[in-house]
Amino acid sequence: MSKLRLGVNIDHVATVRNARGESYPDPVRAAEIALAAGADGVTAHLREDRRHISDADIDALADITRKRGRPLNLEMAVTAEMEAIALAHRPHAACLVPERREEVTTEGGLDVAGGLARIAPVVGRLAAAGVRVSCFIDADLAQVAAAKAAGSAVVEFHTGAYCEAVRHRSADATRLLEQLRTAAAEAARLGLEVHAGHGIDYETVKPVAAIPEVVELNIGHFLIGEAIFIGLGPAIQRMRALMDEARVTRAA
């Protein structure tokens, strides 16, 4: 089984910085540490309200990832403003996500099926500019089919419901993990690359990493929180080790 890639989301380094309006901690420094610790790429979500990552952060992240030959995955809402920013920077990848101003964090997947007429042209324009487009969706077969119809090269499955079920010791965890497996298999069958992310921690990473069709995990909030206690590099290295163990166990 192929090695699973890890994208580290550094949004919440900016959350801490912005709490005091200072210039530190610097998300770009976090990105550099993440890459040195074994991350395969950097993920950042430029929200419409700029609550954490700023336009200047995206400028700097695009520069350092390009210099280091590593991918930048820009998470973005499907808006004209965000499309223009993505086309200006042309990151390696753009992940289209739902966004509501009042939400604390992304609460679910993008409704590609319900917004296909609006989403497909954005996917087309980004892809024509050389950006690899992903749709961040729930593990739902109708959404998988819609992402394919929209022209997306990648789907990223929202793992938040599964991770919450595990944390709360809910009986739903088994069902939700099976939904992820089924949706991943269908996405791969349609020729889509499969990623996963949201809410993943040390306890939940191995079952998700063991899904054979998944080739990339994007993890942020937990790693930034764990970094408070053990440092960002060690937190990422531990996550990387668990991911690798899951792949080896699955292959065996």
HELIX and SHEET records of a PDB file:
HELIX    1   1 ASP A   11  ARG A   20  1                                  10    
HELIX    2   2 PRO A   27  ALA A   36  1                                  10    
HELIX    3   3 ASP A   55  ARG A   68  1                                  14    
HELIX    4   4 ALA A   80  HIS A   89  1                                  10    
HELIX    5   5 LEU A  116  ALA A  128  1                                  13    
HELIX    6   6 LEU A  141  ALA A  150  1                                  10    
HELIX    7   7 GLY A  160  ARG A  167  1                                   8    
HELIX    8   8 ASP A  172  ARG A  189  1                                  18    
HELIX    9   9 VAL A  205  ALA A  209  1                                   5    
HELIX   10  10 HIS A  221  ILE A  230  1                                  10    
HELIX   11  11 LEU A  232  ALA A  251  1                                  20    
SHEET    1   A 9 ARG A   5  ASN A   9  0                                        
SHEET    2   A 9 GLY A  41  HIS A  45  1                                        
SHEET    3   A 9 LEU A  72  MET A  76  1                                        
SHEET    4   A 9 ALA A  93  LEU A  96  1                                        
SHEET    5   A 9 ARG A 132  ILE A 137  1                                        
SHEET    6   A 9 VAL A 154  HIS A 158  1                                        
SHEET    7   A 9 GLU A 193  GLY A 197  1                                        
SHEET    8   A 9 VAL A 214  ILE A 219  1                                        
SHEET    9   A 9 ARG A   5  ASN A   9  1                                        
END                                                                             
